[in-house]
Amino acid sequence: MWKELSLILLWLIVIAIIVVGVILYIHRNTEFDKTGPTGPQGLPGIASNTGATGPTGLPGANKSYITFNSGGFYVDQAFQFYGFQQTNGNLASIVMSESGTLSNLYVDNVFPNNGAHQGTMTFTVTKNFIDTALSVTMPVNASTASNTSSITFVPGDVIAIIYRGTVTNNLGRMTLTVTT
């Protein structure tokens, strides 16, 4: 029995030591804190003036496309339009209404044999009925060709595409990128 009482007493002493240690730890970390409690939040600072709004930037470029379609088998020396060809360039041309750039002439032959052909095929963009560097020569047996060159235009310029070649049993479509 004395043994049991001494074991209980030992446990009570250990618990007392732990409790005293916790109390001293709490007491030391609160009562003797050198920085003191947190004070109230200060007043907000004075708002500054907003700077002036900058000028509006220039508008970005507008990009669109002009499409042409032979409307039938190619005719040598014929201007292409949408759905027909015309040997008179005045009847198959576009008058530009503002300044900009034409680029990326793309030609796609679609008939017969997926546009494959034997012979010469050249498509040239004209400006005011004068040939430009924006021109495509279709390789033999090819069905597509393109040229990424560009030309500029101003209001009143007349734009057209003329076909020159020996292949007259194909038809196709052409696209130009317009940036204003």
Secondary structure, DSSP 8 states (H G I E B T S, - for coil): -HHHHHHHHHHHHHHHHHHHHHHHHHHHHHHT-SS-S-------------------------EEEEEEE-SSS--TTEEEBBS-EESSGGGS-EE--S-EEEEEEEEEEEESGGG--SS-EEEEEEETTEEEEEEEE--TT-SEEEEEEEEEE-TT-EEEEEEEES--S-EEEEEEEEE-
